[in-house]
Amino acid sequence: MENKLKYNGSGCRDAVAEQAIWKADRTPYEISELVDVIKKIAKVYGYDIAGRIAFQDRKTKIVYK
């Protein structure tokens, strides 16, 4: 899929669109850290995370999965 982001509909490389899509799809650092902390807490209590964890930003209403 990553190669598809590099080229536009006519087959020409589109670096600007590639960079914009990459930035828009990137998970914020805080979310990655939060997931890591929750996994560590579960491990301490003897559990594993079995499914996806979803978070919603209260301000922007964006859901991160």
VMD Tcl script that builds the backbone (N, CA, C; Angstrom):
set m [mol new atoms 195]
animate dup $m
set s [atomselect $m all]
$s set {name element resname resid chain x y z} {
  {N N MET 1 A 0.815 -1.186 0.000}
  {CA C MET 1 A 0.000 0.000 0.000}
  {C C MET 1 A 0.863 1.257 0.000}
  {N N GLU 2 A 1.993 1.204 0.636}
  {CA C GLU 2 A 2.832 2.378 0.749}
  {C C GLU 2 A 3.267 2.904 -0.618}
  {N N ASN 3 A 3.521 2.016 -1.572}
  {CA C ASN 3 A 3.910 2.445 -2.905}
  {C C ASN 3 A 2.780 3.170 -3.610}
  {N N LYS 4 A 1.527 2.818 -3.307}
  {CA C LYS 4 A 0.380 3.475 -3.925}
  {C C LYS 4 A 0.308 4.945 -3.524}
  {N N LEU 5 A 0.788 5.283 -2.336}
  {CA C LEU 5 A 0.748 6.666 -1.886}
  {C C LEU 5 A 1.740 7.544 -2.628}
  {N N LYS 6 A 2.754 6.957 -3.224}
  {CA C LYS 6 A 3.797 7.729 -3.893}
  {C C LYS 6 A 3.386 8.235 -5.259}
  {N N TYR 7 A 2.341 7.652 -5.857}
  {CA C TYR 7 A 1.974 7.982 -7.232}
  {C C TYR 7 A 0.527 8.442 -7.312}
  {N N ASN 8 A 0.256 9.410 -8.190}
  {CA C ASN 8 A -1.109 9.897 -8.374}
  {C C ASN 8 A -1.831 9.040 -9.413}
  {N N GLY 9 A -3.028 9.440 -9.787}
  {CA C GLY 9 A -3.841 8.657 -10.707}
  {C C GLY 9 A -3.224 8.455 -12.073}
  {N N SER 10 A -2.393 9.394 -12.511}
  {CA C SER 10 A -1.768 9.273 -13.835}
  {C C SER 10 A -0.456 8.504 -13.782}
  {N N GLY 11 A -0.056 8.047 -12.598}
  {CA C GLY 11 A 1.159 7.253 -12.463}
  {C C GLY 11 A 2.410 8.057 -12.176}
  {N N CYS 12 A 2.278 9.378 -12.031}
  {CA C CYS 12 A 3.433 10.230 -11.720}
  {C C CYS 12 A 3.624 10.309 -10.208}
  {N N ARG 13 A 4.861 10.432 -9.788}
  {CA C ARG 13 A 5.167 10.535 -8.362}
  {C C ARG 13 A 4.637 11.851 -7.817}
  {N N ASP 14 A 3.973 11.806 -6.671}
  {CA C ASP 14 A 3.387 12.988 -6.049}
  {C C ASP 14 A 3.850 13.045 -4.600}
  {N N ALA 15 A 5.020 13.619 -4.389}
  {CA C ALA 15 A 5.633 13.649 -3.056}
  {C C ALA 15 A 4.834 14.497 -2.067}
  {N N VAL 16 A 4.200 15.570 -2.529}
  {CA C VAL 16 A 3.438 16.439 -1.635}
  {C C VAL 16 A 2.223 15.693 -1.074}
  {N N ALA 17 A 1.490 15.026 -1.952}
  {CA C ALA 17 A 0.323 14.270 -1.499}
  {C C ALA 17 A 0.749 13.112 -0.590}
  {N N GLU 18 A 1.846 12.456 -0.928}
  {CA C GLU 18 A 2.352 11.350 -0.114}
  {C C GLU 18 A 2.641 11.822 1.308}
  {N N GLN 19 A 3.321 12.947 1.429}
  {CA C GLN 19 A 3.673 13.493 2.741}
  {C C GLN 19 A 2.423 13.917 3.515}
  {N N ALA 20 A 1.459 14.524 2.831}
  {CA C ALA 20 A 0.229 14.964 3.496}
  {C C ALA 20 A -0.566 13.774 4.019}
  {N N ILE 21 A -0.679 12.726 3.216}
  {CA C ILE 21 A -1.411 11.529 3.642}
  {C C ILE 21 A -0.691 10.869 4.810}
  {N N TRP 22 A 0.630 10.807 4.746}
  {CA C TRP 22 A 1.405 10.192 5.820}
  {C C TRP 22 A 1.188 10.939 7.134}
  {N N LYS 23 A 1.217 12.272 7.093}
  {CA C LYS 23 A 1.024 13.063 8.314}
  {C C LYS 23 A -0.390 12.924 8.858}
  {N N ALA 24 A -1.384 12.848 7.968}
  {CA C ALA 24 A -2.776 12.748 8.408}
  {C C ALA 24 A -3.067 11.383 9.030}
  {N N ASP 25 A -2.434 10.331 8.542}
  {CA C ASP 25 A -2.695 8.980 9.033}
  {C C ASP 25 A -1.845 8.582 10.227}
  {N N ARG 26 A -0.870 9.376 10.556}
  {CA C ARG 26 A 0.054 9.036 11.636}
  {C C ARG 26 A -0.638 9.131 12.992}
  {N N THR 27 A -0.407 8.150 13.839}
  {CA C THR 27 A -0.947 8.155 15.198}
  {C C THR 27 A -0.101 9.083 16.059}
  {N N PRO 28 A -0.738 9.980 16.814}
  {CA C PRO 28 A 0.031 10.878 17.677}
  {C C PRO 28 A 0.877 10.114 18.701}
  {N N TYR 29 A 1.997 10.696 19.064}
  {CA C TYR 29 A 2.919 10.090 20.021}
  {C C TYR 29 A 2.228 9.789 21.341}
  {N N GLU 30 A 1.351 10.684 21.794}
  {CA C GLU 30 A 0.682 10.501 23.079}
  {C C GLU 30 A -0.177 9.239 23.082}
  {N N ILE 31 A -0.816 8.937 21.960}
  {CA C ILE 31 A -1.653 7.739 21.872}
  {C C ILE 31 A -0.786 6.491 21.952}
  {N N SER 32 A 0.335 6.495 21.248}
  {CA C SER 32 A 1.241 5.347 21.293}
  {C C SER 32 A 1.748 5.101 22.708}
  {N N GLU 33 A 2.096 6.171 23.397}
  {CA C GLU 33 A 2.563 6.051 24.778}
  {C C GLU 33 A 1.454 5.550 25.693}
  {N N LEU 34 A 0.236 6.040 25.505}
  {CA C LEU 34 A -0.894 5.625 26.328}
  {C C LEU 34 A -1.171 4.136 26.163}
  {N N VAL 35 A -1.150 3.649 24.938}
  {CA C VAL 35 A -1.361 2.218 24.684}
  {C C VAL 35 A -0.264 1.407 25.371}
  {N N ASP 36 A 0.979 1.871 25.282}
  {CA C ASP 36 A 2.090 1.165 25.915}
  {C C ASP 36 A 1.919 1.095 27.431}
  {N N VAL 37 A 1.492 2.182 28.041}
  {CA C VAL 37 A 1.282 2.214 29.496}
  {C C VAL 37 A 0.166 1.258 29.894}
  {N N ILE 38 A -0.928 1.254 29.141}
  {CA C ILE 38 A -2.049 0.364 29.457}
  {C C ILE 38 A -1.627 -1.096 29.336}
  {N N LYS 39 A -0.839 -1.424 28.314}
  {CA C LYS 39 A -0.344 -2.797 28.170}
  {C C LYS 39 A 0.539 -3.193 29.340}
  {N N LYS 40 A 1.374 -2.277 29.808}
  {CA C LYS 40 A 2.250 -2.569 30.946}
  {C C LYS 40 A 1.451 -2.762 32.225}
  {N N ILE 41 A 0.416 -1.956 32.422}
  {CA C ILE 41 A -0.434 -2.104 33.611}
  {C C ILE 41 A -1.141 -3.452 33.578}
  {N N ALA 42 A -1.675 -3.828 32.417}
  {CA C ALA 42 A -2.355 -5.115 32.289}
  {C C ALA 42 A -1.397 -6.265 32.583}
  {N N LYS 43 A -0.158 -6.149 32.123}
  {CA C LYS 43 A 0.840 -7.192 32.343}
  {C C LYS 43 A 1.153 -7.336 33.834}
  {N N VAL 44 A 1.250 -6.234 34.551}
  {CA C VAL 44 A 1.528 -6.266 35.984}
  {C C VAL 44 A 0.415 -7.015 36.726}
  {N N TYR 45 A -0.820 -6.840 36.265}
  {CA C TYR 45 A -1.952 -7.500 36.897}
  {C C TYR 45 A -2.205 -8.901 36.350}
  {N N GLY 46 A -1.351 -9.359 35.441}
  {CA C GLY 46 A -1.464 -10.710 34.925}
  {C C GLY 46 A -2.406 -10.865 33.741}
  {N N TYR 47 A -2.655 -9.785 33.019}
  {CA C TYR 47 A -3.555 -9.834 31.871}
  {C C TYR 47 A -2.833 -9.386 30.604}
  {N N ASP 48 A -3.415 -9.762 29.462}
  {CA C ASP 48 A -2.961 -9.283 28.162}
  {C C ASP 48 A -4.131 -8.567 27.502}
  {N N ILE 49 A -3.827 -7.623 26.648}
  {CA C ILE 49 A -4.857 -6.930 25.884}
  {C C ILE 49 A -5.237 -7.841 24.722}
  {N N ALA 50 A -6.504 -8.208 24.628}
  {CA C ALA 50 A -6.947 -9.178 23.631}
  {C C ALA 50 A -7.525 -8.523 22.379}
  {N N GLY 51 A -7.898 -7.280 22.455}
  {CA C GLY 51 A -8.526 -6.619 21.314}
  {C C GLY 51 A -7.954 -5.233 21.098}
  {N N ARG 52 A -8.614 -4.515 20.231}
  {CA C ARG 52 A -8.177 -3.154 19.933}
  {C C ARG 52 A -8.571 -2.217 21.061}
  {N N ILE 53 A -7.765 -1.214 21.268}
  {CA C ILE 53 A -8.066 -0.163 22.231}
  {C C ILE 53 A -8.345 1.088 21.414}
  {N N ALA 54 A -9.464 1.738 21.665}
  {CA C ALA 54 A -9.816 2.951 20.934}
  {C C ALA 54 A -9.868 4.130 21.902}
  {N N PHE 55 A -9.366 5.267 21.444}
  {CA C PHE 55 A -9.381 6.499 22.222}
  {C C PHE 55 A -10.004 7.592 21.377}
  {N N GLN 56 A -10.788 8.473 22.015}
  {CA C GLN 56 A -11.376 9.600 21.300}
  {C C GLN 56 A -10.887 10.888 21.933}
  {N N ASP 57 A -10.370 11.774 21.102}
  {CA C ASP 57 A -9.926 13.086 21.554}
  {C C ASP 57 A -11.162 13.908 21.930}
  {N N ARG 58 A -11.193 14.430 23.122}
  {CA C ARG 58 A -12.367 15.183 23.591}
  {C C ARG 58 A -12.581 16.467 22.798}
  {N N LYS 59 A -11.513 17.099 22.357}
  {CA C LYS 59 A -11.637 18.361 21.624}
  {C C LYS 59 A -11.996 18.149 20.152}
  {N N THR 60 A -11.242 17.306 19.475}
  {CA C THR 60 A -11.433 17.132 18.037}
  {C C THR 60 A -12.403 16.021 17.670}
  {N N LYS 61 A -12.741 15.175 18.626}
  {CA C LYS 61 A -13.625 14.021 18.422}
  {C C LYS 61 A -13.036 12.973 17.477}
  {N N ILE 62 A -11.728 13.030 17.216}
  {CA C ILE 62 A -11.057 12.036 16.387}
  {C C ILE 62 A -10.883 10.775 17.207}
  {N N VAL 63 A -11.221 9.624 16.607}
  {CA C VAL 63 A -11.084 8.329 17.271}
  {C C VAL 63 A -9.824 7.661 16.756}
  {N N TYR 64 A -8.957 7.256 17.676}
  {CA C TYR 64 A -7.728 6.538 17.339}
  {C C TYR 64 A -7.895 5.091 17.772}
  {N N LYS 65 A -7.619 4.172 16.835}
  {CA C LYS 65 A -7.750 2.741 17.119}
  {C C LYS 65 A -6.424 2.074 16.991}
}
mol reanalyze $m
mol bondsrecalc $m
mol representation Tube
mol addrep $m
